[in-house]
Structure formats: structure tokens, C-alpha cells
């Protein structure tokens, strides 16, 4: 029976696909910038929105969620101590 060789590191296919997609998108944007020079400003605005959503995700999803969970745990602990 043939066995597949075991790897410690995963195949870099995802990184290669992302790089190829980035190259294709960059080429497409370059061609669009020749035809329509305002596209670069639109892309800058789009990047600003993406950055805003990423910052919101890390602010609420990572940092403030732990803060809210801790406050809720403390409130439940104080409610339990009052009822007993």
C-alpha cells in the first residue's frame, strides 16, 4: 500500500492562490486606472471603509466582548450573593 508522505507544514496553495488573485486584481485596477483615472480615489475610499469595518470588528469582537462578559460575570456574582 502506498502512503502519502507526512508533512509538518501545510501546502502553500492558499498563499499562492491569494497572491495570484492579488496580481490579477492589481492588473485589472491598473487597466481601469488608464481608462478611468478616478478609480484610484474610489479604491482609496473603499479601503477606508474596509479599514473601518476591520477596526470595528477588533474593537467590539475582541476587546469589548471580553469586557462585557467580565462585567456580566461580576453582576451575576453580586446578584447571587444578595439572594443567598
C-alpha positions in Angstrom: 0.0 0.0 0.0 1.3 3.4 -0.9 1.3 6.0 1.9 1.3 9.7 1.5 4.4 11.4 2.8 3.7 13.2 6.1 4.3 17.0 6.1 4.9 19.2 9.1 3.8 22.3 7.1 0.7 22.6 5.0 0.9 23.0 1.3 1.3 26.7 0.2 -1.6 26.5 -2.2 -3.8 29.0 -0.3 -1.0 31.6 -0.3 -0.2 31.0 -3.9 -3.9 31.4 -4.9 -4.2 34.7 -2.8 -1.0 36.0 -4.5 -2.4 35.1 -7.9 -5.7 36.8 -7.1 -3.9 39.9 -5.9 -1.8 40.0 -9.1 -4.9 39.7 -11.3 -6.8 42.3 -9.3 -3.8 44.7 -9.4 -3.6 44.3 -13.2 -7.3 44.9 -13.6 -7.1 48.0 -11.4 -4.1 49.3 -13.4 -6.1 48.9 -16.6 -9.1 50.6 -15.2 -6.9 53.5 -13.9 -5.7 54.1 -17.5 -9.3 54.3 -18.7 -10.9 56.0 -15.7 -8.4 57.9 -13.5 -10.9 58.5 -10.7 -10.9 54.8 -9.9 -7.9 55.2 -7.6 -9.8 57.6 -5.4 -12.7 55.2 -5.3 -10.4 52.4 -4.3 -8.9 54.6 -1.6 -12.4 55.3 -0.2 -13.2 51.6 -0.4 -10.0 50.8 1.5 -11.0 53.3 4.2 -14.4 51.6 4.6 -12.7 48.2 4.8 -10.3 49.6 7.4 -13.2 51.0 9.4 -15.0 47.6 9.5 -11.8 45.8 10.4 -11.2 48.2 13.3 -14.8 47.8 14.4 -14.5 44.0 14.4 -11.4 44.1 16.5 -12.8 46.7 18.9 -16.1 45.0 19.5 -15.4 41.4 18.6 -12.2 41.0 20.5 -11.6 43.6 23.2 -15.1 44.8 24.3 -16.7 41.4 24.2 -14.3 40.2 26.9 -15.1 43.3 28.9 -18.8 42.8 28.7 -18.5 39.1 29.6 -16.5 40.0 32.7 -19.0 42.7 33.7 -21.8 40.2 33.3 -20.0 37.6 35.4 -19.4 40.2 38.2 -23.1 41.3 38.1 -24.3 37.7 38.3 -21.9 37.0 41.2 -23.2 40.1 43.1 -26.8 39.1 42.4 -26.1 35.5 43.7 -24.5 36.8 46.8 -27.5 39.1 47.6 -30.1 36.3 47.1 -28.3 33.9 49.4 
